[in-house]
Amino acid sequence: MYDMSKKFNTFYKKFVILQKSEKDTLFQKKKLNIKRLNEGLADYNAENGTEIKLAENIVQGSVAMSTVTQNENNEYDIDVAIIFEKDKLPEGTIATKNIIVKALKKKCTNFKVEPFAKTNCVRIVYNDGYHIDFAIYRRFKDEEDNYKYEHCGSDWRPRDPKAITKWFLDQNKHHNYHLREVVRLLKMFSKSRETWVNMPGGLIQSVLADEKIQTAYSRVDERFYYSIVEIRNRLEDHTEVDNPTDSQHSLKLVGSDNQKMKNLCSRLTNKIKDLDILFDSKCDEKQAFKAWYDFFNHSYWTNLIQEDAVAKSLSTFAAEDELYDFRETEEFVDNIFSIDIRYQLDLNCKVKNRDSFVGWLDNILSRRDLLLPGYQLYFSGSTNTPAPYNIYWKVKNQGDLAKKNDCVRGQIIQTDKLTHYEETNFRGNHFVECYIIKDGICVARKKIMVPIRVS
C-alpha cells in the first residue's frame, strides 16, 4: 500500500481532531449552563417550596470519549448528565423535564430558541451552531449503600451515566490507544458529503470500530484502511449492533437504523474502491493524494496535488505534525468522575540526584534553578478528606520529545497512596496531578508542574 502516513498524520491532526480552542468553547458553554441551571433551580425552589438541587454533572458522549471531529458548519454538541436525588424530583418524567426547562428559561435569556424538552433530554441551542443536551438522571442508594441511577426518558429506566464512557476508554486502552483514531476518521468519512444523510450515529460507529480495528499495522493510513475494510465486511455479513454495556439491548432503536447501516456499508464499499490505486506498484504521490481526496472529499488532499500548495503546506505545518505519530494516551478526570471539590489536597515534591537531597521542587523552581534529566522525584500529599476515599495519580509529559518518543502518558492510575515516585527523563513542561475520589466523585485535586530543562 502506497505510504501516505506522514501526510495522513497531518490530515488527522490538523483537520480531523477537534482543536483545543473548540474543545475549550464546548466546556465553557457547559460550565456556563450548569451555572444557569443551578441559579434557575434556586429561583424555582424559592417560588415553589421545593428542594431540587444538582447532585452531580457528568460529560457524556463524543466529548467525553474525545471522538468529536472538526465540522465546517460549526455544529458541535455536548451531552451532559445532570443528576438529582430521587426523593427530590416528581415521579413523572414529563413533570421532571418541565422543571428543568423552567429553571433554564429563568437564566437563558436572549436566545432565539428557548430551552426545550425532548424525549431523552432538555436542549439548549446556540445561534452559532452549538447545542447542549442535558440528560436528566435521578439517583438513590441500594441496600449496600451504592448509588443506582435512572434516566429520564419516556419513563425512568436504569442506566449508568458513566458506563458508555468507561467502556470506550477501557477499549481504547485495550487497542493500544488507536480506537479513538479510527473512530474519528470513520466519523469524518461519514459526514464527508452534505448529501449523505441517514448515517449511523457515533456510538454505533464506535462499537463497529472496536469490533474490527486492525492494530497490527504501525502506519496510521494502513491501520485505518484495513479497519474500514473489516467494518465493511462485517456489515455485509450482518448489521445488528448491541449496546456494549448491555448486550440484551440493541443500539438500533428504530426502523430507520437498518437503512443507516446499509448506507454506511454501501458508501464504504464504493469509496474503498477509490483506494485500489494505492496497491498499484506504479502508484505515484499525486495519485495517492487523489485517492484519499476521493475517499474523504476534503480539500486538504486536492491542495497537496498542486505543487505550490505542497510547498505552502510544508511551511504552514510544523515539522512535528508530520513526523510525530504518537498515541493520545492522556485521560481527563472530568470524563471519568463527577467533580465536586469540597476538600483540600496539598502536594510536595522532594528532589534527589543519585539519592542525594537536592531540594524541594517549589524552592528549586522559585530560584529558577535547572531541573535536569536523571533526577528522582518523590511526591507526597496530604488531605483533609474524611476516609474512606481512593487516590489516583496522573503524570503528563509535554513537548516535542514527549511526542517524538511516543511518551506523552497522562493516564489516570489508581494507587490509593498519597505518595508517588517518578524520574526526570527529558525536557518539557510536564506535570503531575493527584485526585481524591470519594463515593465516585472527585472531591479534591492538586497539580504540580515539573518543568525539566537542560540549559
N, C-alpha and C positions, 0 to 999 in steps of 0.2 A: 504494500500500500504506500502511495507517494507520501513522503514525510512532510507534513504541513504542521508539525507540532508547535513550532515556535510562533508562527502566525496564528494558529488556532488558539494558543495560550493567550496571546494578546487580545484576540477577539473575545475570548471568555472573560478576561479580567476587565477589559475596558467597556464592553458593550453588552455583556450578559449579566454579570454580577451587579446588583443594585449598589450604587456608590454610597459612601458613608454619609454624604450630605442628605441624601434622600432617606436613608435609614434614620438619621437624626430627626428629620422632619416628621416621620411617622411616629417616633417615640415622643416627640414634643407634643404632637396633637393628642396622643393617647394620654399623656400626663395632664394636659390642659383639660381634657374632657372628663377625666377621673375627678379632677378638682371641681369642675362644674357639677358633676353628679353628686359629690359629697355636699356641696353647698346647696344644691337644689333639694336634696333629701332632708337637709336640716330645716329648710323652709317648709317643706311638705309635712314633716313631723310636727313642727310648731303649729301648723294650721289644722292638723287632723288628730293630734294627740297620739301619734304612733311613734315607734322607736326603731325605724328601719335604718340600719347603718351598714355600710360596706365592710365586710369582714376580710375579704381577700380580693385581689385582682391579678389575673394571670394572662400574659400574652399568649395567644394560640396561633394555629395555622401556619401559613408560609413564612410569616415574620418570625415566629418562634423557631421554626426549623431553618431559617435563613435560606429559603429557596425562592424568595421574591426575585424576579428578573426585571431588567430595565424595560420601561414602557414608554414609547414615544408620545403616547397620548396622556401621559402623566396620571393614569388611572390606577392608583395604588390603594390598597385597603389594608386595614389591620384589624384582626379579630382579638377581642379581649373578653375573657371570662370575668364576670362580676358576681361575687359570691356573698350570700347573705345567710344569716341564721334562719333556719326553717321556721322556728316558732314566732318570728317577727313578720313574716310575709303572709298575705292571704293565701287560701288554699287554691284558688283558681289561677290558672296560668295567664288568662287574658287580663284579669284584675292586676296581677303582678306586673305584667308588661306595661299596662297603663300607668301604674305608679311611676315606673322608671321614665316613661315618656313625659309625664307631667313634671317630674323633678328636673329633667334635662331642659324642657321648654322654659323653665324659670330662668335658666342661665345661658342657654344657647340662643342668644338674640341676634338679629341682623343676618339670619340665614335665609336664603331663598326658599329652601325646603326645610321645614321644621323636623325635628327628630320624630321618627315614626316606628311603629311596631311591625315586625314581620313574624312569620310563624316561629322562627328559631332564634330571633334576636331583636334588638332595638338598634336602628341605624341612624347615624349622623352623616350627612352628605355635605362636603365642601364644594365650593364653586370651582376650585382648581382641579377637581377630579378625584381627590382623596375621599375615602369614606371609612368610618369606623363602625364595626358591628359589635355591640355589647351582647354577648351570650349570657343569659341570666341563669345562675345556679343557686340552689339552697343546700345547706349542709346541716348535718346533725351527727351526734356521736352514737356509735353502736354499743353493745353490751361490753365490748372490750376497750371502750374509750377511744376508738379510732373514728376519724371523720369519714362519713359517707356523703356522697354528692348526688344531686338530682338536677337534671337540666330542664329548663322551662321551654317547652315547645308547644305542640298541640295538647300535650299532657306533661306531667312530671315523670321523667324517666331516668333510671340510674345511669350515670355517666361520670367518669373521672375526667375533670378538665385538663389534667396533665398527661393522660395516658398516651395520646397520639404523639405528642412532642417527645415524650420519653422513648416511645418505640422508635421514632425516627432517629433520635440522637444515638440510641444504642446500636441501631443498624448501620448508621454512618460510621461509627467506630468499628463495627464488625467488618465493614468493607474497606477498611484502611482509609477512611475519610474521603472516599471517592463517590459515595452515593449522592451527596448533595450536588456535586459537579454534574453528574449525569442527569439528575432531576432538573436542574436549572437549564441545561442545554435542551432537554426534551421539551420543557415548557416554552423555551424560546422558539423552537420549531413549531410548536402547536399554535402559537399566536403570530406566526410569521406572515400571514396573509389576512387582510381585512375580510375577505370573502369566506375565510374558514371559520364558520360558526359551528356550534354544536360539537365541541371537542370535550373530552373528559376533563374533570377538574384536577387540581393539583394533587390532592390526596391519592386519587386513583393512579395518576402518573407516578407518584412516589412509590406506591405499592408495586406497580409493574417494574419500575427500575430496580427496586430491592430484590425482586424475584430473579431478574435476568441480567443484572450488572456483570460485566466481564472484567474483573480486576486483574487478570493475568497479564494484561497489556500495560506497559510502563508509559507509553505515549498517550497523551490526552485525546488526540484525534482518533487513534486506534481504539482506545477504551470506549469512546462514545460510539464509534461506528459499529463495533461488534455487539455492543449492548443494545442498540436500536434494532439491529438485525434479529437478535434473540427476542426482543419485545414484540416485533412484528410477527415472528414465527409463533410465538405464544398466543397472540391474538387471533391468528389464523386457526389455531387449534381450539381455543375457547375464549370467551370474553367475560367470564364470571370473575369478579374481584371481591374478596371478603374483607371485612374490617380487620386490620392487622391486630387489633387489641380485643376482638370478639369475633371469632370465626363463625359464630352462629348467625351473624348478620352480614348481608351483602352491602357493598358500597353503591350498588346500582339500585337507587331508591325509586325511580320512576321509569316508565316505559321508554322515554326518550334516551335514557342512558345506554340502551342497546345500540341505538344508531350512533351515538357519540363514540362508542368503542369501535364500531365498524368504520367510522370516519377516520379515526386515528390509524387503524390498520391499513386502510386503503391509501391514505396520504403518505404514510411511511413507505409503503410498497412503491408508490410512484416516484418518490423523491430519493429513495435509496438507489434506484436505477440510475439517477443522475450522477451518482458517485462511482459507477462502474469504471470510469476512465482512470480513477486513482490506482487501479490494479493493472493498467496497461504499462508495459515496460517502457513505452515511448512517451508516457505522460510527462508534460513539462509543467513548469510552475504556473504559467498563465492558465493552462487547462485545469490545474488543481484549484486555482482561485475561482474559476468559473463554476466548477463542480460544487464547491461549498457555497457559492452565491446561489446557485440553483436550488440548493437544499434549504438554506436559511433565509434567502430573499433579503439579505442585509447589504447595505451599501458599502460596508467595510471591505467586502470581498471585491466588489467592482472597482473601488478606488485603488486597490492593490494592482489591478490589471494595468492601469495606466502608469507608465514609468515615472512620471513626475509625481504622481500620488504616492508611489512607493517611497520615493526619496522624502516626501513630506511626512509620511507616516513614521519613517525611521527617525526623523528629527523630532517628531511630536511625542512619541512614546519613549519613556525611559528604557534603557537597556535591560534593566531587571525585569520589566514586564514581559520581555520575550525570552529571557534566559532563565528566570527563576520559576520553575514549575513546582511549587511547594503545596503541601496539603494544608487545607484550612482546618486546623485541629482545635482552634480556640472555642471554648464554651462560655456561655453567659449565664450568670446565676439567675437573672430575671426570667430566663426561659425554662428554668428548672424548678424554681421555688417562687412562691409569693414573697413579696418584700414588705416588711413592716418593722422598720428599725426602731427598737424600743430600748435597747441596752447598749452599753459602751464596750468597745473592744480596742485594746491598745496593743501595738506591735513594737518590738525592738529587734535589732539585729546586731549580733556580735561578729566582728570580722577578725579572722585569723589568717596568717600566712605560714604554712608549714607548722601548724599547731602553736605558733607564737601569736599572742594577742596584738592586733593592730589598732583596734579601737571600735567604738560603736559607730554604726553606719551613719546615723544622723550627724554625729560630730565630724566624721570624715567628709561628708558632703558639705556641711556648713563651712569647713575650712577650705573647700574646693580642692581637697587632695584627690589624687587619682585612685580609683578603684580598679585594680588591674586584674587581668585574667589569672587564674590559678589560686585565687583566694578561697577560703572556706567561709561560708555564711551560716550562722546559727540564729534562726529566727525563733522568737518566743513571744507568746501573747498572754494577756490577762483580760478577763471579762467579768462583769457583774451580773451576767445572765444566770438566773437560778437553774440548777440542774433539775432534770436531765436535759441534755442537748447533744447535738452532733457537731463535729468540726470538719470543715472542708478547706482545702488549700488550692490555690491556682498560681501557677508560675507562667508568665508570658514573656517570651523573648521577642524583641522588636529590632528592626533594622535590616540592612542588606544581607549581612552574614547569616542572620536567622533564617531568612528566606532562601538564600543560596544553599545552606546546609539542611534545608527542609526540617528546621527545628524551631518553629515558632511556638510550639507547645500550647499552653492555655487551657488544658483540660482541668476540670474541677474534680478533685480527688478527695474522697472521704478518708480521713485518718483518725479522727476522734482524739487527736493530740493537739495541745497548744504549743508544740514545738515542731520545727521543720528545718531540714538541712539541705543546702544547695552549695554548688561550687561555681565560681565565675569562670566562664569559658571563652566568650568572645564579646567584642564591643557591641554596644547598643543600649537604648533606653528601656531596659527591662523592668518588670515589676512583679511583686509577689502580693497576693491578696488572700485574706483569711475570712471565712464566713462561719457564723454560729447559726445553726438550724435547730429550731425548737417547734415541735408539733408540725413539721413540714413547712415552716415559714422561716425565712431568713430574718432574724431579729437583731443581728449585729454584723458589721463588716468593716474591714480596715485594709487599706492598700499602702504598700511601702515601695517607693521607687528604688531601682537598683541600676543606676547608670554606670556602665563599665566603659572605661576609656583606656587607650594605650598611649596617649600623648596629650 
